[in-house]
Amino acid sequence: MKIVVDENMPHACELFAEFGEVVPLPGRQISAADLQDADVLLVRSVTRVDANLLASCPRLAFVGTATIGTDHIDKTLLATRGIPFFSAPGCNKYSVGDYVLSALLVLAERHELALSEMSLAVIGAGNTGECVAGKAEALGMKVLRCDPPLARELGAKDFVDYQTALGADIVSFHVPLTRSGLDATFHLLDAEQIAARPAGQFLINASRGEVWDNRALLARQQGDKPLRLVMDVWEGEPDPLKALVPYTELATPHIAGYSLEGKARGTWMLYQTLCQQLGRTPRQDLQSLLPAPEVRTLTPGQGTDQALIKQLVHLIYDVRRDDARFRNRIHQAGSFDEQRKHYPERRELSSLQVSGPFASDTLARLGFICDASESR
């Protein structure tokens, strides 16, 4: 069995070697020629799996993406050809949740905000959006959920419409990219909505770049009433609109979901699925692939407030490090993909156990492992 994988997919060689030959390749450069004798194709979001890529792959019997989003996959074509397709829903929801939480705490410090007195709207309340919502509620924020498909399925009682959601103090986008249909998300935040936003409103995009009209945003930001933007994703990746970067509060190269656990979990989910397809019992364990965290346990000496939460969260992940790296390298050719390929090791909040009498339920809801039984 020949397995072609994106070389940036962590642990792919260790996990899939038991099935046969693993061929790691740069994700953006995988071509039809590479798949002529491939049985399995495993990608991430940078590889477009379409008619051009699948022009000559008579043996291909399994396609998987180690990502939540699937807009880079022609699922209709795969179904027509009878090629099973699998994704990794929810694999990096905790990582994206940590990213948004870290960003909120940066914004709160920078602008002297009491997050517990603010509202946050989550546009797209699926796996990732709900994780973000849960962390915001743990901070005491009022959370508005906007998800028309879910509202139709579950009833509108627990959801708000898009215009109501856009009225929140902070609006965070967590939708898939779709270009047609009732709930199309391409330019969901379009020129008209951008122009209507109040000066200084906080907007976060950790979904897909094309969900926001980047050129309309640039025009707004160059005026006298700019917005406050946190952008992890960009139209035209890996060549973002560089002129927009200086007008953001925080800017990063599509790495919100790039925690060590999140990336490994996506690969692991595809490994489990291939085992099921082949009728095999998984031989390996996800936790055994992860290194020990640099800091395993910590005992706070005070009660949980926004200041303590900020210290603990930024001990594990401070988004400003990624922001600084992105800004410093933005004008270097190929830097967007290079930063993703060589992204520093980053752990999720669950890698830290908080112990002692101040190990609160709030910290547990934010994602830390808490053990209040430990003595001071």
C-alpha positions as CSV (number, residue, x, y, z in Angstrom):
1,M,0.0,0.0,0.0
2,K,1.3,3.5,-0.9
3,I,0.2,6.4,1.2
4,V,0.8,9.9,0.0
5,V,0.7,12.5,2.9
6,D,1.2,16.2,3.4
7,E,4.7,16.4,5.0
8,N,3.3,18.8,7.6
9,M,1.0,16.2,9.0
10,P,2.5,15.3,12.3
11,H,3.1,11.7,13.2
12,A,1.9,10.5,9.8
13,C,5.0,8.4,9.2
14,E,4.9,6.8,12.6
15,L,1.2,6.0,12.5
16,F,0.7,4.9,8.9
17,A,4.0,3.0,8.3
18,E,2.3,-0.1,9.5
19,F,0.1,0.0,6.4
20,G,2.8,0.3,3.8
21,E,5.1,2.9,2.2
22,V,4.5,6.5,3.4
23,V,5.5,9.2,1.0
24,P,5.5,12.7,2.6
25,L,5.3,15.6,0.1
26,P,4.8,19.4,0.3
27,G,1.1,19.9,0.6
28,R,0.8,22.6,-2.1
29,Q,2.9,20.6,-4.5
30,I,1.2,17.3,-4.5
31,S,0.3,16.5,-8.1
32,A,-1.6,14.0,-10.2
33,A,1.7,12.3,-11.0
34,D,2.3,11.6,-7.3
35,L,-1.0,9.7,-7.1
36,Q,-0.7,7.4,-10.1
37,D,0.1,4.4,-7.9
38,A,-1.2,5.7,-4.5
39,D,-3.8,3.8,-2.5
40,V,-4.3,6.5,0.2
41,L,-4.1,10.3,0.1
42,L,-3.9,12.3,3.3
43,V,-3.9,16.1,3.1
44,R,-4.3,19.3,5.1
45,S,-6.1,22.5,4.0
46,V,-3.5,23.7,1.5
47,T,-4.0,20.8,-1.0
48,R,-6.9,21.1,-3.4
49,V,-8.4,17.7,-4.0
50,D,-10.2,18.2,-7.3
51,A,-10.4,16.8,-10.9
52,N,-6.9,18.1,-11.8
53,L,-5.3,16.3,-8.8
54,L,-7.3,13.1,-9.4
55,A,-6.7,12.9,-13.1
56,S,-4.9,9.6,-12.9
57,C,-5.3,7.6,-9.7
58,P,-6.8,4.2,-10.5
59,R,-5.8,2.7,-7.1
60,L,-6.9,5.5,-4.8
61,A,-9.3,4.0,-2.3
62,F,-9.1,6.5,0.7
63,V,-8.9,10.2,0.9
64,G,-8.6,12.0,4.2
65,T,-8.0,15.6,5.5
66,A,-6.6,16.1,9.0
67,T,-8.7,19.3,9.3
68,I,-12.1,20.4,10.3
69,G,-12.8,22.3,7.1
70,T,-13.4,20.5,3.8
71,D,-13.8,23.4,1.4
72,H,-10.5,22.3,-0.3
73,I,-12.1,18.9,-1.2
74,D,-14.4,18.1,-4.1
75,K,-16.5,15.7,-2.2
76,T,-19.0,15.3,-5.0
77,L,-16.2,14.1,-7.3
78,L,-15.0,11.6,-4.8
79,A,-18.5,10.3,-4.2
80,T,-19.0,9.9,-8.0
81,R,-15.8,7.9,-8.2
82,G,-16.6,5.8,-5.2
83,I,-13.6,7.0,-3.2
84,P,-14.3,7.1,0.5
85,F,-13.6,10.5,2.1
86,F,-13.0,11.3,5.7
87,S,-12.2,14.5,7.7
88,A,-11.4,15.2,11.3
89,P,-14.3,17.2,12.7
90,G,-13.4,18.8,16.1
91,C,-9.8,17.8,16.0
92,N,-8.4,21.2,16.7
93,K,-11.4,22.9,18.4
94,Y,-9.6,23.2,21.7
95,S,-6.6,24.7,20.0
96,V,-8.7,27.3,18.3
97,G,-10.5,27.9,21.6
98,D,-7.2,28.6,23.3
99,Y,-6.2,30.9,20.4
100,V,-9.4,33.0,20.8
101,L,-9.1,33.0,24.6
102,S,-5.5,34.2,24.5
103,A,-6.5,36.9,22.0
104,L,-9.3,38.1,24.3
105,L,-7.0,38.4,27.2
106,V,-4.5,40.3,25.1
107,L,-7.2,42.7,24.0
108,A,-8.5,43.0,27.5
109,E,-5.1,44.1,28.8
110,R,-4.4,46.4,25.9
111,H,-7.7,48.2,26.1
112,E,-8.4,47.9,29.8
113,L,-11.5,45.7,29.3
114,A,-13.4,43.7,31.9
115,L,-14.4,40.7,29.8
116,S,-17.1,39.7,32.3
117,E,-18.9,42.9,31.4
118,M,-18.8,42.3,27.7
119,S,-20.7,40.3,25.1
120,L,-19.3,37.9,22.5
121,A,-21.1,36.6,19.5
122,V,-20.0,33.3,18.0
123,I,-20.9,33.0,14.3
124,G,-21.0,29.3,13.7
125,A,-21.8,27.3,16.8
126,G,-20.4,23.9,15.7
127,N,-17.5,22.0,17.3
128,T,-15.1,24.9,17.3
129,G,-17.6,27.7,17.9
130,E,-19.2,26.0,20.8
131,C,-15.7,25.5,22.4
132,V,-15.1,29.2,22.0
133,A,-18.5,30.0,23.5
134,G,-17.8,27.7,26.5
135,K,-14.5,29.5,27.3
136,A,-16.2,32.9,26.9
137,E,-19.0,31.9,29.3
138,A,-16.3,30.7,31.8
139,L,-15.0,34.2,31.7
140,G,-18.4,35.5,32.6
141,M,-19.1,37.0,29.2
142,K,-22.6,37.1,27.6
143,V,-22.5,34.8,24.6
144,L,-24.7,35.1,21.6
145,R,-24.8,32.1,19.3
146,C,-25.6,32.5,15.6
147,D,-25.9,29.4,13.4
148,P,-28.8,29.4,11.0
149,P,-28.5,25.7,10.0
150,L,-28.4,24.6,13.7
151,A,-31.2,27.0,14.6
152,R,-33.4,25.3,11.9
153,E,-32.4,21.9,13.2
154,L,-32.6,22.5,17.0
155,G,-35.1,25.4,17.1
156,A,-34.3,29.1,17.2
157,K,-34.7,29.5,21.0
158,D,-31.0,29.3,21.8
159,F,-29.8,31.3,18.8
160,V,-29.8,34.8,17.5
161,D,-29.9,36.1,13.9
162,Y,-26.8,37.4,12.1
163,Q,-27.7,41.1,12.6
164,T,-28.2,40.6,16.3
165,A,-24.9,38.8,16.6
166,L,-23.1,41.6,14.8
167,G,-24.3,43.9,17.6
168,A,-22.1,42.2,20.2
169,D,-19.0,43.9,21.7
170,I,-16.8,41.1,20.1
171,V,-17.7,39.0,17.2
172,S,-15.8,35.7,16.5
173,F,-16.3,33.8,13.2
174,H,-16.1,30.0,13.1
175,V,-17.9,29.0,10.0
176,P,-16.9,26.7,7.1
177,L,-16.4,28.3,3.7
178,T,-19.3,27.8,1.4
179,R,-20.0,29.8,-1.8
180,S,-23.6,28.9,-2.6
181,G,-26.8,28.0,-1.0
182,L,-29.0,29.5,1.7
183,D,-26.2,29.7,4.3
184,A,-23.3,30.7,2.0
185,T,-20.4,32.1,4.0
186,F,-18.2,33.6,1.2
187,H,-17.9,37.3,2.2
188,L,-20.3,36.8,5.0
189,L,-18.7,40.0,6.4
190,D,-19.0,42.0,3.2
191,A,-18.4,45.6,2.3
192,E,-21.9,46.7,3.4
193,Q,-21.6,45.0,6.8
194,I,-18.0,46.2,7.3
195,A,-19.1,49.8,6.6
196,A,-22.0,49.5,9.1
197,R,-19.8,48.3,12.0
198,P,-19.3,50.8,14.9
199,A,-15.9,52.3,15.3
200,G,-13.6,50.2,17.5
201,Q,-15.7,47.0,17.4
202,F,-13.7,43.8,17.9
203,L,-13.9,41.2,15.2
204,I,-12.1,37.8,15.2
205,N,-11.7,35.5,12.2
206,A,-10.2,32.0,12.9
207,S,-12.3,30.2,10.3
208,R,-11.5,30.9,6.6
209,G,-10.1,34.0,5.0
210,E,-12.7,34.4,2.3
211,V,-15.4,34.7,5.0
212,W,-14.3,38.4,5.3
213,D,-13.9,40.8,2.4
214,N,-10.3,41.8,3.0
215,R,-10.2,44.6,0.6
216,A,-13.3,46.2,2.0
217,L,-11.7,45.8,5.5
218,L,-8.6,47.6,4.3
219,A,-10.7,50.5,3.0
220,R,-12.5,50.7,6.3
221,Q,-9.2,50.5,8.3
222,Q,-7.6,53.3,6.3
223,G,-10.5,55.7,7.3
224,D,-10.8,57.6,10.5
225,K,-13.0,55.1,12.3
226,P,-11.2,51.7,12.1
227,L,-12.3,48.4,13.6
228,R,-10.2,46.2,15.9
229,L,-9.3,43.1,14.1
230,V,-7.8,39.7,15.1
231,M,-7.0,37.8,11.9
232,D,-5.6,34.3,11.7
233,V,-7.0,33.6,8.2
234,W,-6.7,35.7,5.0
235,E,-8.1,35.9,1.5
236,G,-5.5,34.7,-1.0
237,E,-3.4,32.5,1.3
238,P,-0.5,32.0,1.2
239,D,-0.3,35.5,-0.1
240,P,-2.4,37.7,2.2
241,L,-3.2,41.3,1.7
242,K,-0.1,42.6,3.3
243,A,-1.3,46.2,3.4
244,L,-4.0,45.1,5.9
245,V,-1.7,43.6,8.5
246,P,-0.6,46.9,10.1
247,Y,-4.3,47.7,10.7
248,T,-4.9,44.6,12.8
249,E,-4.7,44.2,16.6
250,L,-3.3,40.6,16.1
251,A,-2.3,38.9,12.9
252,T,-1.2,35.3,12.5
253,P,-0.6,32.9,9.5
254,H,-3.5,30.5,9.8
255,I,-2.2,28.7,12.9
256,A,-5.1,29.0,15.4
257,G,-5.6,25.2,15.2
258,Y,-1.9,24.4,15.3
259,S,-1.4,23.1,18.8
260,L,0.6,19.9,19.1
261,E,-2.4,18.1,20.4
262,G,-4.7,19.5,17.7
263,K,-2.5,18.5,14.8
264,A,-1.7,15.1,16.2
265,R,-5.4,14.5,17.0
266,G,-6.3,15.2,13.3
267,T,-3.8,12.6,12.1
268,W,-4.9,10.2,14.8
269,M,-8.5,10.4,13.7
270,L,-7.6,9.5,10.1
271,Y,-5.4,6.6,11.4
272,Q,-8.4,5.2,13.4
273,T,-10.6,5.6,10.4
274,L,-8.3,3.8,8.1
275,C,-7.9,1.0,10.7
276,Q,-11.7,0.7,10.7
277,Q,-11.8,0.6,6.9
278,L,-9.3,-2.2,6.8
279,G,-10.9,-4.1,9.7
280,R,-7.7,-3.7,11.8
281,T,-7.4,-2.9,15.5
282,P,-5.3,0.3,16.1
283,R,-1.9,-0.6,17.4
284,Q,-0.8,2.9,18.6
285,D,-2.0,5.4,21.2
286,L,-2.3,9.1,20.6
287,Q,-0.9,10.1,24.0
288,S,2.2,8.1,23.5
289,L,3.1,10.3,20.5
290,L,3.0,13.6,22.5
291,P,6.1,14.8,24.5
292,A,5.9,15.7,28.1
293,P,4.9,19.4,28.5
294,E,7.5,21.9,29.8
295,V,5.3,22.8,32.7
296,R,3.1,19.9,34.0
297,T,1.6,21.3,37.2
298,L,1.1,24.7,38.9
299,T,-0.4,25.8,42.2
300,P,-1.9,29.3,42.2
301,G,-1.6,31.5,45.3
302,Q,-4.7,33.5,44.8
303,G,-8.3,33.2,43.7
304,T,-9.4,33.1,40.1
305,D,-9.8,36.5,38.5
306,Q,-9.1,37.9,35.0
307,A,-5.4,38.7,36.0
308,L,-4.7,35.1,37.1
309,I,-6.5,33.6,34.1
310,K,-4.3,35.8,31.9
311,Q,-1.1,34.6,33.6
312,L,-2.1,31.0,33.3
313,V,-3.3,31.1,29.8
314,H,-0.3,33.0,28.5
315,L,2.1,30.7,30.3
316,I,0.9,28.0,28.0
317,Y,0.0,30.1,24.9
318,D,0.5,33.8,24.2
319,V,-0.8,34.7,20.8
320,R,1.5,37.7,20.7
321,R,4.5,35.5,20.0
322,D,2.9,34.3,16.7
323,D,1.8,37.9,15.9
324,A,5.3,39.2,16.3
325,R,6.8,36.5,14.1
326,F,4.2,37.0,11.4
327,R,4.7,40.8,11.3
328,N,8.5,40.5,11.3
329,R,8.5,38.0,8.3
330,I,5.5,39.1,6.3
331,H,7.6,40.6,3.5
332,Q,9.8,37.6,3.1
333,A,8.9,35.4,0.1
334,G,7.2,32.2,1.1
335,S,7.1,33.2,4.7
336,F,3.4,32.4,5.2
337,D,3.9,28.7,4.5
338,E,7.3,28.5,6.1
339,Q,5.9,29.8,9.4
340,R,3.2,27.1,9.3
341,K,5.7,24.4,8.3
342,H,8.2,25.3,11.1
343,Y,5.6,26.3,13.7
344,P,7.1,26.1,17.2
345,E,5.7,23.5,19.6
346,R,2.6,24.8,21.3
347,R,0.5,22.9,23.8
348,E,-3.2,23.1,24.7
349,L,-4.3,24.4,28.1
350,S,-5.1,20.8,29.1
351,S,-1.4,20.1,29.2
352,L,-1.3,22.0,32.5
353,Q,-2.7,20.7,35.8
354,V,-3.7,23.4,38.2
355,S,-3.7,22.1,41.8
356,G,-4.4,23.4,45.3
357,P,-7.3,25.3,46.9
358,F,-7.5,27.9,44.1
359,A,-8.0,25.2,41.3
360,S,-11.5,26.5,40.5
361,D,-14.3,25.3,38.3
362,T,-13.7,28.4,36.1
363,L,-10.2,27.2,35.3
364,A,-11.5,23.7,34.5
365,R,-14.1,25.2,32.1
366,L,-11.4,27.2,30.4
367,G,-9.6,23.9,29.6
368,F,-7.1,23.4,32.4
369,I,-6.9,20.1,34.3
370,C,-7.8,21.0,37.9
371,D,-7.2,19.1,41.1
372,A,-8.5,21.0,44.2
373,S,-7.6,18.2,46.5
374,E,-3.9,19.1,46.4
375,S,-2.8,21.0,49.4
376,R,-1.3,24.4,49.2
